[in-house]
Amino acid sequence: MKLDSTDEIIAYTREWAINKVESAELVGDKIAIYAEFEDWIEIDDVDNIEIISIEKEPENEDRI
């Protein structure tokens, strides 16, 4: 899956988190998952979201 824009990444992550909460069977699991992803589920101001990503290092580079 290729996501090209910030809005698509936010929407995908939010839906993923909501689906995880919904698919959990135990109430304690639902609470724990919600607590972990609350910032993604309860998005108030999309313009102030900061997304940080890590690029994978090329495998063929020599290491010191």
C-alpha positions as CSV (number, residue, x, y, z in Angstrom):
1,M,0.0,0.0,0.0
2,K,1.4,3.4,-1.0
3,L,0.1,6.5,0.8
4,D,1.1,9.7,-0.9
5,S,-0.3,12.4,1.3
6,T,-0.4,13.2,5.0
7,D,-4.2,13.1,5.0
8,E,-4.3,9.6,3.6
9,I,-1.7,8.4,6.2
10,I,-3.7,9.9,9.0
11,A,-6.9,8.4,7.8
12,Y,-5.4,5.0,7.3
13,T,-3.8,5.0,10.8
14,R,-7.0,6.2,12.4
15,E,-9.1,3.5,10.8
16,W,-6.4,0.9,11.7
17,A,-6.5,2.0,15.3
18,I,-10.3,2.0,15.4
19,N,-10.4,-1.5,13.9
20,K,-8.0,-2.8,16.5
21,V,-10.2,-1.5,19.3
22,E,-13.3,-3.0,17.7
23,S,-11.7,-6.4,17.0
24,A,-10.4,-6.8,20.6
25,E,-12.5,-9.2,22.6
26,L,-11.7,-8.4,26.1
27,V,-12.7,-5.0,27.6
28,G,-9.3,-4.6,29.2
29,D,-7.7,-5.0,25.8
30,K,-10.0,-2.5,24.2
31,I,-9.1,0.0,27.0
32,A,-5.4,-0.6,26.6
33,I,-5.5,-0.3,22.8
34,Y,-7.6,2.9,22.9
35,A,-5.2,4.5,25.5
36,E,-2.3,3.7,23.3
37,F,-3.8,5.1,20.1
38,E,-6.2,7.8,21.6
39,D,-4.3,10.6,19.8
40,W,-4.9,9.0,16.5
41,I,-8.6,8.1,17.2
42,E,-9.6,11.5,18.7
43,I,-7.9,13.8,16.1
44,D,-8.8,17.4,16.9
45,D,-6.6,19.4,14.7
46,V,-5.1,17.7,11.7
47,D,-3.0,20.7,10.8
48,N,-1.0,20.3,14.0
49,I,-0.1,16.7,13.6
50,E,3.6,15.9,13.2
51,I,4.5,12.7,11.4
52,I,8.0,11.4,11.7
53,S,9.3,8.5,9.6
54,I,12.5,6.5,9.4
55,E,14.0,5.6,6.2
56,K,15.5,2.1,5.8
57,E,19.3,2.1,5.3
58,P,20.5,0.6,2.0
59,E,21.7,-3.0,2.7
60,N,24.7,-2.8,0.4
61,E,26.5,0.0,2.2
62,D,29.7,-0.9,4.0
63,R,29.5,-0.4,7.8
64,I,32.4,0.7,10.0
